[in-house]
Amino acid sequence: MGINANGSAVQLYYIEEVAGAIPAVAPEFKPIRYVSQGLTPNIQQIDTNEMNQNRQKATSRGGTYSVAGEIAAEMSFGSFDDLIQAAMQGTWTADVLTIGKVERSFAIVERHTDISVDYVYRGCRISTMGISVPLNAPVGLTFGVMGTEAEAFTMPVDATFAPATTTEIMVTTNIALTEAGAELAYATEWSATLDNGMEPIFALGSRSAYNIANGIATVTGSMSAYLIDGVLWGKVLNEELTTHKIELVEGVQKYTIELPRVRYTQGQKQVSGPGAIIPSYTLSAGYDGVAGTTMKITRVAA
């Protein structure tokens, strides 16, 4: 009996494509620190409508496909800056990143080191990025990926592999959340999702996706917080604009995420027992003309 593949032996790497391809000379692959990943070909089926004498359907044919899936990780400083930049479609400038229009594509390699099999997912874009801040947990980071092609892969003989970062994971006991410029010390959950509105497009004569079409960047989120007064719930009722800023800290290293124009589009407040009342809020962030962005991320290394 042979060795079967195990998740503990899977290594995930990425490299930015040049003109839609892996660099031909000495490509350097960077590791992705991850919790789980599920990149896979999303294959459409082609079925016949032909009538036949045996009253039984013929076998389906494989039609067009694209790559789709998520990479879930725990935030650590410096580990995901390339992927965060790709999600935001901006460029880190003086350690500040805003939403832009620079499209980047990656080849992502999945290495099954126990059975010596490699797969590559080409033309991958970061279609969505989710940041989750629950109670007493690591800060979660999820990248939604869309790509054009999946295939078995032979690693180039001159390929090199960058070492993984060793920074500590960021935890939600080391965060600071402000709402409308004031500290919100009684929140119990916060999350934000950037969705670039991407979709695969196809062309005649090819099964794999022709390209990934870009869309409108939207930012939504949620928050829950103890009910201590009428301020937050009043903003739901009155459709007031506000701002959110959350700092993710590990030692002297920090990411600050800012949403400069936020409205609570939904609120839910239930009394289900004698304990604390914790309303939940749905966030919609919009483009702010002064900040020039819907979301801004600032990093501080030291």
ABEGO torsion letter per residue (X at the ends): XBBBBBAAABBBBBBBBBGGBBBABGBBBBBBBBABBABBBBBBBBBBABBBAAGBBBBBBBBBBBBBEBBBBBBBBGAAAAAAAAAAGBBBBGGBBBBBABBBBBBBBBBBAAAGBBBBBBGBBBABBBBBBBBGBBBBBBBBBBBABBBBBBBBAABBBBBBBABBBBBAABBBBBBGGBBBAABABBBBBBBAGBBBBBBBGBABBABBBBBBBBBBBBBBBBBABAAAAAAAAAGBBBBBBBBBBBEABBBBBBBABBBBABBBBBBAEABBBBBBBBBBBBBBAAAGBABBBBBBAX
